[in-house]
């Protein structure tokens, strides 16, 4: 009976005060299956609650399809996923292709060095040059695309190309 009351209290807490979700759920004596259901409720109520959930718990319980669904719907929530997921190429590409601004949270080297992807992104937002790998920031075509789209992107150019590009755009 006490376990049922704990679960009811946890669900009530999820509905009333989500900011303290992880701290309070840990204090309750709830088995992992019920804990996962409570956390799913909290995330469904407001996706931003994912940031309050312990990374170890996420690693152990989030399934690949949960992450895929999450990133399809909320690509910028790549930020709140554990580093392991932010370093996986598939998740990173999925998020970035949905919203270019997700590149800020990418830890995957292949994605950060993908010239084709960056040419597409920089054509829309030159300031994303900030997140390109150093080798791409040394690439003339990449830099020209970024600076043509937004002259302010000059501040992200490497020293190697800086003088050449700045003289072209002054």
Secondary structure, 3 states (H helix, E strand, C coil): CHHHHHHHHHHHHHHHCHHHHHHHHHHCCCCHHHHHHHHHHHHHHCHHHHHHCCHHHHHHHCCHHHHHHHHHHCHHHHHHCCHHHHCCHHHHHHHHHHCHHHHHHCCCHHHHCCHHHHHHHHHHCHHHHHHCCHHHHCCHHHHHHHHHHCHHHHHHCCHHHHHHHHHHHC
